Amino acid sequence: MDADLRRLHDFITFTARLREVERHNNATPSRRESVAEHSWHLAMVCWTLHARFEEECGHPLDLGRMIKMCLLHDVVEIEAGDPSAWHRDGSGEAAKARAEEEVARRRFAGLPGGLGAELLALREEYERGATPEARLVRGVDRLNPALMRCLTGQGWADVGADAAALDRLQLPRVGVSGTLTALYRAVRETAVARGLLDDAP
Amino acid sequence: MDADLRRLHDFITFTARLREVERHNNATPSRRESVAEHSWHLAMVCWTLHARFEEECGHPLDLGRMIKMCLLHDVVEIEAGDPSAWHRDGSGEAAKARAEEEVARRRFAGLPGGLGAELLALREEYERGATPEARLVRGVDRLNPALMRCLTGQGWADVGADAAALDRLQLPRVGVSGTLTALYRAVRETAVARGLLDDAP
């Protein structure tokens, strides 16, 4: 095995461990979601909604780049962990960003050919929400755990959130798209109707 | 929500369930892999090896289509199940193919715009190994569970396979690429060295 293939091999065995990183929402009624399966569904949802997104924004959107951002966006959590979106403050956010940036440089930069540079650039684009594609992926990334908490019956008791709190978390991100906002409204309505989310005035 | 968005919503909640389909290989030392996380890693591996694959075969390979095949190739298992690659015979294969085809028609065909037709065509391309892209994805799909059985320490005891049996399962598929064959050889060697795979003559 030549040196370049050894580096690719090591990256493959590194990324394999994204299956071990647990998220805070469920994948099924009886277990937490892994970041790997979260990333898969993000890519599927972007693919499914791509034509709608283009229709809404009135210009082409690079689905290939969107899907790659979905696949890659949380790979650094293999070493940096997955903090809950419900428990972040300013200093925690900055420390998380620094830790993830360090993992990205260490794990991505040395990959052969143009691969390392591509991964670093895509991660940066996603983190900054620098393009319409990145902002839509960030919207789907926010919608997805709400969908799973609803579908699996997990609800929001573990984070003590009611519908108003969920709106505050979701709307700034899903608001990038009328389609994502409509899908969030549907999830919210279903969750309230099933008694998974408190919507008391 | 308009009728088209309702169809897309229902497809999203349908695909969400790929997290529930368990494979026969482990994801971590303590649990089986879901088909969703398997599909994610397949896409990552194809992306990682894409430049090598192009170098080997001497012509461009459509990575976007490869990644879409990875994401989609097992979605039908949500309803058709995931039979082990180790326990198949001719009649079982044919019945599996029919069941999966039926799920694909029922779940994909009615999707709005060009989406339904795209999903059906990509699934067909993958199943038939009709293109270099499809044959490479099929190679990665075969390599991946061997890698996970090795990395997680699961080994092959549950399927009663030794190294010769593993070669018979792997080589026809990974043989499509020198890179995939080299990666398989590395997995095999590591597994034998760790006592996970018997290589007695």
Interface residues (C-beta under 8 A of the other chain):
Chain A: M1 D4 L5 L8 H9 F11 I12 T13 T15 A16 L18 R19 E20 A27 T28 R31 E33 S34 A36 E37 S39 W40 H41 A43 M44 V45 W47 T48 L49 A51 R52 L63 G64 I67 K68 L71 L72 V75 L111 P112 G113 G114 L115 L147 M148 L151 T179 A182 L183 A186
Chain B: M1 D4 L5 L8 H9 F11 I12 T13 T15 A16 L18 R19 E20 A27 T28 R31 E33 S34 A36 E37 S39 W40 H41 A43 M44 V45 W47 T48 L49 A51 R52 L63 G64 I67 K68 L71 L72 V75 L111 P112 G113 G114 L115 L147 M148 L151 T179 A182 L183 A186
